[in-house]
Amino acid sequence: MPFEVSVSDNVAELVFAHPPVNAFTGKMWMELPELITGLGQRADVRCVLIRAEGKGFCAGVDIKELADNAHAIVEVNKGNFLTFKAIHDCEIPVVSAPHGFVLGGGIGVCGASDAVIAADNTYFALPEIDRGAMGGASHMQRMFPHAKVRAAFLTGGRIEAQDAERLGGIEKVVAADKHLDGAREFAGLIASKSRDALRIAKQALNGIEAFDVDRSYRWEQGFTFEMYMHEDSQSARDAFVETGNTAKFDD
């Protein structure tokens, strides 16, 4: 199973467990919205903690699936949108606890969350520009300043955890060997509060946000689809799958 769930002390842990890099197919993404919404509706859960096993938190979509079938982007787009919306709309707070890489859809998960507790080896990036894709800026912009998002989106560059904390995009950076304990401690602090108070507080916070992240992301996905239909997108995906490298566009 690519996802594991456990509940203890009013905290539900949702674990990404799809080695080697937690890159999910369209079908896998489509499983997450119902899972997340269901956890948020449980009377014995006051906080959802999303973490991962393996090398990193989440590498986003399975590029190999899209390289084989460009039309798979329709299901992937829908699964991404519904997953991030489920996190954002979850009745109770959602905390993401990334380590290692946070790429593509991983940005959506963290950006839709209410708080992020990152290991000190974490970095955030949108390498889509080099993978023949688009998308993710909306949720990255929920975390970081506009200019930083543009630079990351256009270059595929990294934002290291320490910079992310300095920019106010995440709540805390914790040493990798103490990361899980730190994330659980933070989630436990939230879970010690009244469930009704947490539910009402989240509604209030979502209602005062500067922009509608779900609507913005859905707008982005139109360009994701447009890019995937372009021959340069196929070239980029093929290069990555076949060589692990970025395609060259010298014209």
Beta strands, then each sheet from edge to edge (+ up, - down):
strand 1: 3-8
strand 2: 11-16
strand 3: 23-24
strand 4: 47-52
strand 5: 60-61
strand 6: 94-96
strand 7: 101-103
strand 8: 115-119
strand 9: 123-125
strand 10: 158-160
strand 11: 172-174
sheet 1: 1+ 2- 4- 6- 8- 11-
sheet 2: 3+ 5+
sheet 3: 7+ 9+ 10-
end
